[in-house]
Structure formats: structure tokens, C-alpha cells
């Protein structure tokens, strides 16, 4: 690309950002992962002190520190997908399961966690901590996120945007590698829930034969183009008209954009907090943990994934789960995938347990982990994955310093 062409792109992108405004641009950067744009108050301390505070928060908790046995699955376009397996704790757990279940213990179940846009497998930190040693779990990073490789189909001059169907096939590859046999419980947050729907749409026989439980957390089966992110609808519609071009242009100027994100770190953190959480007393270390995950997603990856959400429509796939015990859970103040979308999912699955968590935003599993962990444990008990008497302890509480 010539220097003049590059300059034209930057100029056009800058103009589009100005037309759309910071609020609209942030929607594209963080939509479905945890953000959009609003004005936030400037902090009253100096930049250096704020940086030190962020570093202190980074070191203050073990969030995202849990690791399991690593593995790699290969997607149908040759993208390497990273996953980790937490196995049950051998003989000690077998004795514990026999004591709780009795002599006739059920077949081992694998619980597979799929994360959302701009996040990683570590977003399930509290639930992972609670279930460790009690049930076999698989945690994986979606393509171009976390430790997974950049999507092969998305790289190079002929790269294509990601589709939700592609993510469903990615999940199938992970299942083939990490859990090729035995019953499954699928758990998905936001984009991860959409990934599960895409899996069901393309592999309904797998759902019928192996899936014994499913949990949809803060997700949607379609109509995401109608979400306003808490902003005036007229402004959001205007932003949507220019945003795809803005993101495409910005995606070609990754280094420039990343410098801009670093320079506006305080504002970026405020946006993430508003669109990730609802309650005012969120643990600052948890908020910083979420910020780190989201800010680690490069702008070109954001651009590759963004178009998929407006096109996402998997309502027709949900009846495949009609006979499967299900949980549909969301925060009551989720501005990214509003709780009405979760209610719509439950409406298509009449036997699903619908849970709307009060005073909760999009990252409900981090904001109110005790509520999510408790309902998930109930689902696992219903399907025989864990005994009803199982105690998940205090791992679901941000007040638990022993995490």
C-alpha cells in the first residue's frame, strides 16, 4: 500500500471517529465483550500514581492464575486452538464421589466452558476454582484470543471476518481433542453461548447423543443489531452505519491504535467498568482483571469479529436443546446483551431455569460469581455431574481471600 493510500485511510478513519464520537467507536471496540462509550470523570490523582495503582491491583489477586493440563486442537482452517483440562483428583476424588453418590457413581461428565468476545478462558476463574477436583472441566481460548493462534482464515490479504458458524466448528474441534467421548455439559458466556448455538446448528446429533446439560450466560440467539448499549437509539443507528468502515480502517493501523488505547487508559478503564459491571462495590482487582483481558485483544481482532454479531441468528437451533436440562442466566443491567435476550432463550426452552441476577452487568460471572457458581452447581447436580451434597465453598465470592 502506498504512503498516500495509507494517509487517506488514517484521515478517513480519523474523520469517521469524529463523526461517530468516542461513545459510538467504543461500542465497536467492546461490543459483546464489555464496553461502549460514555463520559467518565477524570481521576484526581496523577498519571504516574494511577499506573502504580493498576500495577498494584495486577499483583493483588490470583485472578486468571489457575492452569490445567494444556492441549491444542486444530480447527478446520488449521488454526491451533489452546485448551486446558482440569481432571478430577484421582483416587481421593473417586472415594469422595463414592461417599457422596453411593456405590453406583454416574459416568464421568466433562464440563466445557466457552468465553466471550475480547475475553479469555480465565474469565471463568471463580467457577473453575469452585469445580476443581470435583468434575472434569475443559477451558479453551477462542481463535485469536488468549493463548490460541490467530485465525488462519482471517490473516493475509484474503482474510475473511469471523463467523459464528466458524466458532461452532472450532468448539467441535476442541471437543474432539479434549473430550472425544462421554457426556458433556456446555457452558457459554456471551459469544461463547453463541458458539454453543452454532455447534448445535451444525452438529445436532452431537447434542442429542452426548450433551446432558447446557448453560447460557449473558448471551443472545439473535437481534443484536437492535441493542442500544444504553445510548439513544438515533445515535446508535448513526454509529452503526460508519462503524464497520471505521473498524476496518483502524484494524489496518494496529500500532497507531494500540498507542492511542494506552494513552487513554483511564478512560478505557472507565468504559470497561461501566459496560462490564453494574454494582458499585465491585472488587477493584476484579475490575482490573477484566480490563487486562479486554485490553489484550488487538484492534484488528476486534475488527475481524465485530461483523459476526449483527449477523448472528441461531434461534432456530435452540430447540435441539429442548430435552436437555438448561440454565439461562443474565445480569439485570446487562447493557451489551440485555437480559431480555436471555429471557428469549428461556422462552424457546420451556424447561430451562431462568435466572436474572439483580444489580449485575455483562460480566456477571465475575461480578456476582457466587450466584453464577451456585446455579451452575445446581445444574450439574441435576444432570448427575456432581452430587447434590457437593460444596463449592467460597470460591464463588469476591470476598473470599483464599480463592
C-alpha positions as CSV (number, residue, x, y, z in Angstrom):
1,X,0.0,0.0,0.0
2,X,1.4,3.4,-0.9
3,X,2.1,6.1,1.7
4,X,-0.7,8.3,0.2
5,X,-3.2,5.4,0.4
6,X,-2.2,4.8,4.0
7,X,-2.6,8.5,4.8
8,X,-6.1,8.5,3.2
9,X,-7.1,5.6,5.3
10,X,-5.9,7.2,8.5
11,X,-7.6,10.5,7.6
12,X,-10.8,8.8,6.7
13,X,-10.7,6.8,10.0
14,X,-10.0,9.9,12.0
15,X,-12.9,11.7,10.4
16,X,-15.2,8.7,11.0
17,X,-14.2,8.6,14.6
18,X,-15.0,12.2,15.0
19,X,-18.4,11.7,13.3
20,X,-19.2,8.7,15.3
21,X,-17.9,10.2,18.5
22,X,-16.0,8.3,21.2
23,X,-19.2,6.7,22.5
24,X,-20.0,5.1,19.3
25,X,-16.5,4.0,18.5
26,X,-16.2,2.3,21.8
27,X,-19.2,0.2,21.0
28,X,-17.4,-1.4,18.2
29,X,-14.2,-1.9,20.2
30,X,-16.0,-3.6,23.1
31,X,-19.5,-4.7,21.9
32,X,-20.4,-8.1,23.4
33,X,-17.2,-8.2,25.3
34,X,-17.9,-5.5,27.8
35,X,-18.0,-1.9,26.7
36,X,-19.3,1.1,24.9
37,X,-18.8,4.8,25.2
38,X,-19.8,7.2,27.9
39,X,-18.3,10.2,29.6
40,X,-16.4,9.4,32.8
41,X,-15.0,11.6,35.4
42,X,-11.3,12.2,35.3
43,X,-9.4,10.7,38.2
44,X,-7.9,13.3,40.6
45,X,-4.5,11.7,41.0
46,X,-1.6,11.9,38.7
47,X,-0.9,9.6,35.8
48,X,2.1,8.0,37.4
49,X,0.2,7.3,40.6
50,X,-2.7,5.8,38.5
51,X,-0.2,3.5,36.8
52,X,1.2,2.4,40.1
53,X,-2.3,1.7,41.3
54,X,-3.0,-0.5,38.3
55,X,0.2,-2.4,38.8
56,X,-0.7,-2.9,42.5
57,X,-4.1,-4.3,41.5
58,X,-2.5,-6.6,39.0
59,X,-0.5,-8.2,41.8
60,X,-3.2,-8.2,44.5
61,X,-5.1,-11.3,43.5
62,X,-4.8,-14.7,41.8
63,X,-7.4,-14.0,39.2
64,X,-6.5,-15.8,36.0
65,X,-3.7,-17.8,37.7
66,X,-5.4,-21.2,37.5
67,X,-3.8,-23.5,35.0
68,X,-4.6,-27.1,33.8
69,X,-3.1,-29.7,31.6
70,X,-2.5,-27.9,28.2
71,X,-3.5,-29.1,24.8
72,X,-4.1,-27.9,21.3
73,X,-6.9,-28.7,18.9
74,X,-6.8,-27.9,15.2
75,X,-9.7,-26.1,13.6
76,X,-10.8,-26.9,10.1
77,X,-8.8,-24.0,8.7
78,X,-5.7,-25.2,10.6
79,X,-5.9,-22.6,13.4
80,X,-4.4,-24.0,16.6
81,X,-6.8,-23.7,19.5
82,X,-5.4,-23.7,23.0
83,X,-7.3,-25.5,25.8
84,X,-6.7,-26.7,29.3
85,X,-8.2,-29.7,31.2
86,X,-8.7,-29.8,34.9
87,X,-9.0,-33.5,35.8
88,X,-10.6,-34.9,38.9
89,X,-8.2,-35.6,41.7
90,X,-7.6,-39.4,41.2
91,X,-8.3,-41.9,43.9
92,X,-9.2,-39.3,46.5
93,X,-11.9,-37.8,44.4
94,X,-13.1,-41.3,43.4
95,X,-13.5,-42.1,47.1
96,X,-15.3,-38.7,47.7
97,X,-17.7,-39.4,44.8
98,X,-18.5,-42.9,46.1
99,X,-19.1,-41.4,49.5
100,X,-21.5,-38.8,48.2
101,X,-23.1,-40.7,45.3
102,X,-23.0,-44.2,46.8
103,X,-21.8,-47.3,45.1
104,X,-23.4,-46.5,41.8
105,X,-21.5,-43.5,40.7
106,X,-22.6,-42.0,37.3
107,X,-20.4,-41.9,34.2
108,X,-17.9,-39.0,34.4
109,X,-19.1,-35.8,32.8
110,X,-16.9,-33.2,31.2
111,X,-18.0,-29.5,31.6
112,X,-16.7,-27.3,28.7
113,X,-16.5,-23.6,29.3
114,X,-16.6,-21.1,26.3
115,X,-15.7,-17.5,26.9
116,X,-16.9,-14.2,25.3
117,X,-15.6,-11.6,22.8
118,X,-12.4,-9.9,24.0
119,X,-12.1,-12.2,26.9
120,X,-10.2,-15.5,27.6
121,X,-10.8,-18.8,29.3
122,X,-9.7,-17.0,32.6
123,X,-13.0,-15.1,32.7
124,X,-14.4,-18.3,34.4
125,X,-11.9,-18.0,37.2
126,X,-14.3,-18.3,40.1
127,X,-16.3,-21.2,38.6
128,X,-13.2,-23.0,37.7
129,X,-11.8,-22.7,41.2
130,X,-15.1,-23.9,42.7
131,X,-15.3,-27.1,40.5
132,X,-11.6,-28.1,40.6
133,X,-11.3,-31.7,41.6
134,X,-15.0,-32.3,41.7
135,X,-15.7,-32.7,38.0
136,X,-13.6,-32.8,34.8
137,X,-13.6,-29.4,33.1
138,X,-12.2,-28.0,29.8
139,X,-11.4,-24.4,29.3
140,X,-10.4,-23.0,25.9
141,X,-9.5,-19.8,24.2
142,X,-11.5,-18.8,21.2
143,X,-9.4,-18.2,18.0
144,X,-7.3,-15.1,18.1
145,X,-8.0,-14.7,21.8
146,X,-5.8,-15.7,24.8
147,X,-3.3,-18.4,24.0
148,X,-5.0,-19.6,20.8
149,X,-3.4,-18.7,17.5
150,X,-4.7,-16.0,15.2
151,X,-7.4,-17.3,12.9
152,X,-5.7,-18.6,9.8
153,X,-8.7,-17.7,7.7
154,X,-8.5,-14.2,9.0
155,X,-4.9,-13.4,8.2
156,X,-3.3,-12.3,5.0
157,X,-4.6,-10.2,2.1
158,X,-7.5,-12.6,1.5
159,X,-8.5,-12.8,5.2
160,X,-12.2,-13.0,5.9
161,X,-14.2,-11.9,9.0
162,X,-15.0,-14.5,11.6
163,X,-18.4,-16.1,11.5
164,X,-20.3,-17.6,14.5
165,X,-20.6,-20.8,12.5
166,X,-16.8,-20.9,12.3
167,X,-16.7,-20.7,16.1
168,X,-19.1,-23.6,16.4
169,X,-16.8,-25.7,14.3
170,X,-13.9,-24.6,16.5
171,X,-15.8,-25.8,19.5
172,X,-16.3,-29.1,17.8
173,X,-12.6,-29.4,17.2
174,X,-11.9,-28.8,20.9
175,X,-14.4,-31.4,21.9
176,X,-12.9,-33.9,19.5
177,X,-9.5,-33.3,21.0
178,X,-10.2,-32.7,24.7
179,X,-13.4,-34.7,25.3
180,X,-13.9,-37.2,22.5
181,X,-16.3,-39.4,24.5
182,X,-18.6,-39.3,27.4
183,X,-21.4,-37.0,28.5
184,X,-20.9,-33.2,28.2
185,X,-22.2,-30.1,29.8
186,X,-21.7,-27.0,27.7
187,X,-21.3,-23.5,29.4
188,X,-21.0,-20.4,27.4
189,X,-20.9,-16.6,28.1
190,X,-21.9,-14.0,25.5
191,X,-20.0,-15.0,22.3
192,X,-19.3,-18.4,24.0
193,X,-23.1,-19.0,24.2
194,X,-23.5,-18.1,20.6
195,X,-20.7,-20.6,19.8
196,X,-22.7,-23.4,21.5
197,X,-25.7,-22.4,19.5
198,X,-23.6,-22.7,16.3
199,X,-22.4,-26.1,17.4
200,X,-26.0,-27.2,17.8
201,X,-27.0,-25.8,14.5
202,X,-24.2,-27.7,12.6
203,X,-24.0,-30.8,14.8
204,X,-27.4,-31.5,16.2
205,X,-26.6,-35.2,16.5
206,X,-23.8,-34.5,18.9
207,X,-26.1,-32.5,21.2
208,X,-28.7,-35.4,21.2
209,X,-26.1,-38.1,21.8
210,X,-23.8,-36.5,24.3
211,X,-24.9,-33.2,25.8
212,X,-26.6,-33.7,29.1
213,X,-26.8,-30.1,30.2
214,X,-26.3,-26.6,28.9
215,X,-25.9,-23.1,30.4
216,X,-26.3,-19.9,28.5
217,X,-24.9,-16.9,30.4
218,X,-25.4,-13.3,29.3
219,X,-25.8,-14.3,25.7
220,X,-28.2,-13.9,22.8
221,X,-29.7,-16.0,20.0
222,X,-30.1,-13.0,17.6
223,X,-31.3,-9.5,17.0
224,X,-28.2,-7.9,18.4
225,X,-28.4,-5.2,15.8
226,X,-31.3,-3.8,17.9
227,X,-29.2,-3.4,21.1
228,X,-28.6,0.3,22.0
229,X,-26.0,-0.2,24.7
230,X,-27.9,2.2,26.9
231,X,-27.5,5.1,24.4
232,X,-30.1,7.0,22.4
233,X,-31.2,4.8,19.5
234,X,-30.8,7.5,16.9
235,X,-27.1,8.0,17.8
236,X,-26.5,4.2,17.8
237,X,-28.0,3.8,14.4
238,X,-25.8,6.6,13.0
239,X,-22.7,4.9,14.6
240,X,-23.6,1.5,13.1
241,X,-23.6,3.0,9.6
242,X,-20.0,4.1,9.9
243,X,-18.6,1.7,12.4
244,X,-17.7,-1.3,10.1
245,X,-15.6,1.0,7.9
246,X,-14.0,2.7,10.9
247,X,-13.0,-0.7,12.4
248,X,-11.7,-1.9,9.1
249,X,-9.5,1.1,8.7
250,X,-8.3,1.1,12.3
251,X,-7.6,-2.7,12.0
252,X,-5.0,-1.8,9.4
253,X,-3.3,0.7,11.7
254,X,-2.9,-1.6,14.7
255,X,0.2,0.0,16.2
256,X,-1.2,3.5,15.9
257,X,-4.5,2.4,17.6
258,X,-2.8,0.5,20.4
259,X,-0.7,3.6,21.2
260,X,-4.0,5.5,21.4
261,X,-5.5,3.0,23.7
262,X,-2.6,3.1,26.0
263,X,-2.7,6.9,26.1
264,X,-6.3,6.9,27.1
265,X,-6.0,4.0,29.6
266,X,-8.0,5.8,32.3
267,X,-11.0,6.5,30.0
268,X,-10.8,3.0,28.6
269,X,-10.9,1.5,32.1
270,X,-14.0,3.6,32.9
271,X,-15.7,2.4,29.8
272,X,-14.9,-1.3,30.6
273,X,-16.2,-0.9,34.1
274,X,-19.5,0.7,33.1
275,X,-20.3,-1.9,30.4
276,X,-18.9,-4.9,32.3
277,X,-20.4,-4.4,35.8
278,X,-23.5,-2.8,37.3
279,X,-22.8,-2.8,41.1
280,X,-20.7,0.0,42.6
281,X,-18.8,-2.2,45.0
282,X,-17.1,-4.5,42.5
283,X,-13.7,-5.6,43.8
284,X,-11.2,-3.2,42.1
285,X,-8.8,-6.1,41.5
286,X,-11.6,-8.0,39.6
287,X,-12.4,-4.9,37.6
288,X,-8.7,-4.5,36.7
289,X,-8.6,-8.2,35.8
290,X,-11.4,-7.7,33.3
291,X,-9.7,-4.6,32.0
292,X,-6.5,-6.6,31.3
293,X,-8.3,-9.3,29.4
294,X,-10.2,-6.9,27.2
295,X,-7.3,-4.5,26.5
296,X,-5.2,-7.5,25.4
297,X,-7.4,-8.0,22.4
298,X,-5.8,-6.3,19.4
299,X,-7.9,-3.9,17.4
300,X,-7.6,-6.0,14.2
301,X,-9.1,-9.0,16.1
302,X,-11.9,-6.7,17.3
303,X,-12.5,-5.7,13.7
304,X,-12.5,-9.3,12.4
305,X,-15.1,-10.5,14.9
306,X,-17.4,-7.4,15.0
307,X,-19.5,-8.1,11.9
308,X,-20.5,-11.6,13.1
309,X,-22.7,-10.3,15.9
310,X,-25.1,-8.3,13.7
311,X,-25.5,-11.4,11.5
312,X,-25.9,-13.8,14.4
313,X,-29.3,-15.6,14.4
314,X,-29.5,-19.0,16.0
315,X,-33.0,-19.1,17.4
316,X,-33.8,-22.0,15.1
317,X,-31.0,-24.1,16.6
318,X,-32.2,-23.8,20.2
319,X,-34.9,-26.4,20.1
320,X,-32.1,-29.0,19.7
321,X,-31.7,-28.4,23.5
322,X,-35.4,-28.9,24.2
323,X,-34.8,-32.2,26.1
324,X,-31.6,-31.1,27.8
325,X,-31.6,-29.6,31.3
326,X,-30.7,-25.9,30.7
327,X,-29.8,-22.8,32.6
328,X,-30.4,-19.3,31.1
329,X,-28.8,-16.6,33.3
330,X,-28.0,-12.9,32.9
331,X,-27.5,-9.7,34.8
332,X,-30.5,-7.5,35.1
333,X,-28.5,-4.4,33.9
334,X,-26.5,-6.0,31.1
335,X,-26.1,-3.3,28.5
336,X,-24.2,-5.5,26.0
337,X,-26.6,-8.5,25.7
338,X,-29.7,-7.3,27.7
339,X,-31.4,-9.8,29.9
340,X,-34.4,-9.7,27.5
341,X,-32.2,-11.7,25.2
342,X,-31.7,-14.4,27.9
343,X,-35.5,-14.4,28.5
344,X,-36.0,-15.0,24.8
345,X,-33.7,-18.0,25.0
346,X,-35.6,-19.4,28.0
347,X,-38.8,-18.8,26.1
348,X,-37.5,-21.2,23.4
349,X,-36.5,-23.7,26.1
350,X,-39.6,-24.0,28.3
351,X,-37.9,-26.3,30.8
352,X,-34.9,-24.1,31.2
353,X,-34.2,-22.4,34.6
354,X,-34.3,-18.7,34.0
355,X,-32.2,-16.6,36.5
356,X,-31.9,-12.8,36.3
357,X,-29.2,-11.7,38.8
358,X,-30.0,-8.3,40.4
359,X,-27.5,-5.5,40.2
360,X,-25.4,-7.3,37.6
361,X,-23.9,-6.3,34.3
362,X,-22.4,-8.2,31.4
363,X,-19.6,-9.9,33.2
364,X,-22.0,-11.4,35.8
365,X,-19.8,-14.5,36.4
366,X,-17.0,-12.1,37.7
367,X,-19.3,-9.5,39.3
368,X,-21.6,-11.9,41.2
369,X,-19.7,-15.2,40.9
370,X,-21.4,-16.7,43.9
371,X,-24.8,-16.5,42.1
372,X,-23.4,-18.0,38.9
373,X,-21.5,-20.7,40.6
374,X,-24.5,-21.7,42.8
375,X,-26.9,-22.0,39.8
376,X,-24.3,-23.8,37.7
377,X,-23.6,-26.3,40.6
378,X,-27.4,-26.9,40.8
379,X,-27.4,-27.7,37.0
380,X,-24.5,-30.1,37.4
381,X,-26.3,-31.8,40.3
382,X,-29.4,-32.1,38.2
383,X,-27.6,-34.0,35.5
384,X,-25.5,-36.1,37.9
385,X,-22.2,-34.4,37.1
386,X,-21.7,-33.6,40.8
387,X,-23.5,-34.9,43.9
388,X,-26.3,-32.7,45.2
389,X,-24.4,-32.6,48.5
390,X,-21.3,-31.1,46.9
391,X,-19.9,-28.0,48.5
392,X,-18.4,-25.4,46.1
393,X,-17.2,-23.5,49.1
394,X,-16.5,-19.8,49.0
395,X,-14.9,-19.8,45.6
396,X,-17.9,-18.0,44.2
397,X,-17.4,-14.9,46.3
398,X,-15.1,-12.0,45.7
399,X,-14.9,-11.6,49.5
400,X,-13.0,-14.9,49.8
401,X,-9.4,-14.0,50.2
402,X,-8.4,-17.7,49.9
403,X,-9.7,-18.1,46.4
